[in-house]
């Protein structure tokens, strides 16, 4: 593609990355995976987990390509709060969380250790930035420059999330923070996919109303029309259940051309329980997906799984929904939309990296 113009190891990853754009599609076609996974955490809230090689042993050929990332937050082990009990999840302690930027290096170096044929199965994402920091976009740029040929997007990162947001040290994240706008503007410049977590509502709404965060989310989407955004879990969570009109709100958003750049992921077993809980819910979600088959992507939201059963749990939990979908809709949600979104992102990001490389002095 081009000669190496920077320090050692810069040109070669981009040459490999160019090959991966076509190799990943070839791998999927020859192995016929059940799904591509748009939402997978290799590490947990204390940066422990499995290797990418171990993940491939767990996933076998059921998962084709995977958008892989760590957890951008570290749970503090405060001895004065929990003593010898070492918490490894945000609900296991009252002590704080803090942003952990080294997670991006962990993911990149795991990826770089794989042979090219295995790299073709991953689309790594950058998560180790603080969305309240005006320098957050600089962190993302620095990661891309340090690990060219590796990353496809940013996320999953969170703004409003259940009990997480209030535990993070420092300024509270907000959809109206200009630091977040800088991140999205940079994503638009490079072509990075954005996987974004923002609850649609607070945990305990006090009265009937439009979900608290819905209009700020729509404002955020409107402000960044040139970015491919994937809204994680359609705004739902462990403690944020869908309102009675949640499907109608999603239908209105996805029917509006203003939001044509917005997608949603169907991920997390804690969200699947809402969708498959009864006949009425299944019927409503099936109709929604059939109306917007090009706007949803499946993801497990598995976190450092210990084995095959735990990794595939979310896939199986959604089975009642899969059984109702038409063949073309199911293929789009589980395979086709992922390939369309990430193939385009990889093309744009590699082109941006090449342009940046050419600007560097010999």
Residue pairs with C-beta under 8 A, 6 or more apart in sequence:
1 14
1 15
1 18
1 354
2 11
2 14
2 354
2 357
2 358
3 11
4 10
4 11
4 12
5 11
5 357
5 358
5 360
5 362
6 357
6 360
10 148
10 357
11 357
13 112
13 147
13 148
13 149
13 150
14 148
14 149
14 350
14 353
14 354
14 357
15 149
16 116
16 119
16 149
17 148
17 149
17 150
17 346
17 350
18 350
19 116
20 116
20 119
20 120
20 346
21 343
21 346
21 347
21 350
23 116
23 117
23 120
24 65
24 120
24 121
24 343
25 339
25 343
26 120
27 64
27 117
27 120
27 121
28 36
28 64
28 65
28 335
28 339
31 61
31 64
32 61
33 61
33 62
33 63
33 64
33 65
33 335
34 62
34 63
34 315
34 334
35 62
35 63
35 64
35 298
35 315
35 334
35 335
36 63
36 64
36 65
36 66
36 297
36 298
36 334
36 335
36 338
36 339
37 59
37 63
37 65
37 66
37 67
37 298
37 299
37 300
37 302
38 67
38 195
38 230
38 265
38 267
38 297
38 298
38 299
38 338
39 67
39 156
39 195
39 232
39 265
39 267
39 268
39 299
39 300
39 301
40 55
40 66
40 67
40 68
40 69
40 299
40 300
40 301
40 302
41 49
41 68
41 69
41 70
41 71
41 156
41 301
41 302
41 303
41 304
42 49
42 50
42 52
42 55
42 68
42 69
42 70
42 106
42 107
42 110
42 304
43 49
43 70
43 71
43 103
43 106
43 303
43 304
44 71
44 88
44 89
44 303
44 304
45 71
45 73
45 74
45 75
45 87
45 88
45 89
45 90
45 97
46 74
46 75
46 77
46 86
46 87
46 88
47 70
47 71
47 74
47 100
47 102
47 103
47 106
48 88
48 304
49 70
49 303
49 304
50 58
50 304
50 305
50 306
51 110
52 68
52 110
52 111
52 113
52 114
52 118
52 122
53 113
53 114
53 118
55 66
55 68
55 305
55 311
56 118
56 121
58 305
58 307
58 308
58 311
59 66
59 308
59 311
60 308
62 312
62 315
63 121
63 300
63 311
64 121
64 335
65 120
65 121
65 122
65 123
65 338
65 339
65 342
66 121
66 122
66 123
67 122
67 123
67 124
67 125
67 152
67 153
67 193
67 195
67 299
67 338
67 342
68 107
68 111
68 122
68 123
68 124
68 125
69 103
69 107
69 124
69 125
69 126
69 127
69 155
69 156
69 195
70 100
70 103
70 104
70 106
70 107
70 127
70 128
71 100
71 103
71 127
71 303
72 99
72 100
72 103
72 127
72 128
72 129
72 157
72 158
73 90
73 97
73 98
73 99
73 100
73 164
73 168
74 97
74 98
74 99
74 100
75 87
75 88
75 89
75 90
75 92
75 93
75 95
75 97
76 93
76 95
76 96
76 97
76 98
77 86
77 87
77 93
77 95
78 93
78 95
78 96
81 93
81 94
81 95
82 92
82 93
82 95
87 93
87 95
90 97
90 163
90 164
90 167
91 163
95 167
96 167
96 168
96 169
97 164
97 167
97 168
97 169
98 168
98 169
98 170
99 128
99 129
99 130
99 168
100 128
101 128
101 129
101 139
102 128
103 127
103 128
104 126
104 127
104 128
104 143
104 147
105 147
107 124
107 125
108 124
108 143
108 146
108 147
108 150
108 151
111 119
111 122
111 124
111 150
112 147
112 150
114 122
123 152
123 153
123 193
123 342
123 345
123 346
124 150
124 151
124 152
125 151
125 152
125 153
125 154
125 155
125 156
125 193
125 195
126 140
126 143
126 144
126 151
126 153
126 154
126 155
126 192
127 154
127 155
127 156
127 157
128 139
128 143
129 136
129 137
129 139
129 140
129 154
129 157
129 183
130 136
130 170
130 179
131 157
131 159
131 173
131 177
131 179
131 180
131 183
132 170
132 171
132 172
132 173
132 174
132 177
132 179
132 180
133 139
133 179
134 178
134 179
134 182
136 179
136 180
136 182
136 183
137 179
137 182
137 183
137 185
137 186
140 154
140 183
140 186
140 187
140 192
141 186
143 151
144 151
144 190
144 349
144 352
144 353
144 356
145 356
148 353
148 357
149 350
149 353
151 192
151 349
152 192
152 193
152 342
152 345
152 346
152 349
153 187
153 192
153 193
153 194
153 195
153 342
153 345
153 349
154 183
154 187
154 192
154 193
154 194
154 195
155 193
155 194
155 195
155 196
155 197
155 230
155 232
156 195
156 196
156 197
156 232
157 195
157 196
157 197
158 164
158 165
158 173
158 197
158 198
159 165
159 173
159 174
159 175
159 180
159 196
159 197
159 198
160 173
160 175
160 198
160 199
160 213
161 197
161 198
161 199
161 237
162 199
162 203
162 237
162 238
162 239
162 240
163 203
163 239
165 172
165 173
166 172
173 180
174 180
175 198
175 213
175 216
175 217
175 219
175 220
176 216
176 219
180 220
181 223
181 224
184 194
184 223
184 224
184 227
185 224
186 192
187 193
187 194
187 224
187 227
188 224
188 226
188 227
189 352
190 348
190 349
190 352
191 344
191 345
191 347
191 348
191 349
191 351
191 352
192 227
192 345
192 348
192 349
193 228
193 230
193 341
193 342
193 345
194 227
194 228
194 229
194 230
195 230
195 232
195 265
196 229
196 230
196 231
196 232
197 232
197 233
198 213
198 217
198 220
198 231
198 232
198 235
199 213
199 235
199 236
199 237
199 240
200 211
200 213
200 214
200 217
200 234
200 235
200 236
200 240
200 243
200 246
200 249
201 211
201 212
201 213
201 214
201 235
201 240
201 243
202 212
202 213
202 240
203 239
203 240
205 211
205 212
211 235
211 243
211 249
213 235
214 235
214 249
217 231
217 235
218 253
218 259
221 229
221 253
221 258
221 259
221 261
221 262
222 258
222 259
224 261
225 258
225 261
226 261
227 261
228 261
228 263
228 341
228 344
228 345
229 261
229 262
229 263
230 263
230 264
230 265
230 297
230 341
231 262
231 263
231 264
231 265
232 265
232 267
232 299
232 301
233 264
233 265
233 266
233 267
233 268
233 271
233 301
234 246
234 250
234 264
234 265
234 266
234 271
236 242
236 246
236 271
236 274
237 268
237 270
237 271
238 270
241 274
242 274
243 249
247 284
247 285
247 287
247 288
250 264
250 288
251 288
251 291
251 292
253 259
253 262
254 262
254 264
254 291
254 292
254 295
255 291
255 292
262 295
263 295
263 296
263 297
263 337
263 341
264 295
264 296
264 297
265 296
265 297
265 298
265 299
266 272
266 275
266 296
266 297
266 298
266 299
266 318
266 321
266 333
267 298
267 299
267 300
267 301
267 314
268 299
268 301
268 314
269 301
269 313
269 314
269 317
271 301
272 314
272 317
272 318
272 321
273 317
274 281
275 281
275 282
275 285
275 318
275 321
276 282
276 317
276 318
276 319
276 320
276 321
282 320
282 321
282 324
285 321
286 321
286 324
286 325
289 296
289 321
289 325
289 329
289 333
290 325
290 326
290 329
293 328
293 329
293 332
293 333
294 332
294 337
294 340
295 337
296 332
296 333
296 337
297 333
297 337
297 338
297 341
298 315
298 318
298 333
298 334
298 338
299 314
300 311
300 312
300 313
300 314
300 315
301 314
302 310
302 311
302 313
302 314
305 311
322 330
322 334
325 333
